[in-house]
């Protein structure tokens, strides 16, 4: 796998040893992808960023999602990570405070996978992956709006309207995606 750098140069195919496994070890790879999703939910519940802005958890969520998507040979890697996060969110305190968290995780994983697969000529670019992550994460406030209107559940992030949380989700998702893409690139260079 080659990844395009900021200057336009290419890094040649290098192995991501902990993730790139032979087909005989596919179950092991899926286990690591699911575990990454569990870690996402645990981080969301246990770690509190000192930034009190909507979408701040996109920093770790998109970093982990993009890192494993870019580093895995599994076709639906981001969706498997999202499945791990969604499953964990259903059995954690997150399901009480954010009932749509599971759907949000699953939707994000499927979108990242779809755009990774569709953007074959661009998916080696760290900026493409960061843009995909930012746009994907910026959809979360829309899910919150639907949840608020359909189920009557209040989301404090929507108190200032929809534009502000969409913008902050876009920003944090982009930064998280960029971090994940750069870490995947550095990991491949080892």
Buried (B, 14 or more C-beta within 10 A) or exposed (E): BEBBBEEEEEBEEBEBEEBBBEEEEEEEBBEBBBBBBBBBBBBBBEEEEEEEBBBBBBBBBBBBBBBBBBBBBBEBBBBBBBBBBBBBBBEBEBBEEBBBBBBBBBBBBBBBBBBBEEBEEBBBBBBBBBBBBBBBBBBBBBBBBEBBEEEEEEBEBBEEEEEBBBBBBBBBBBBBBBBBBBBBBEBBEE
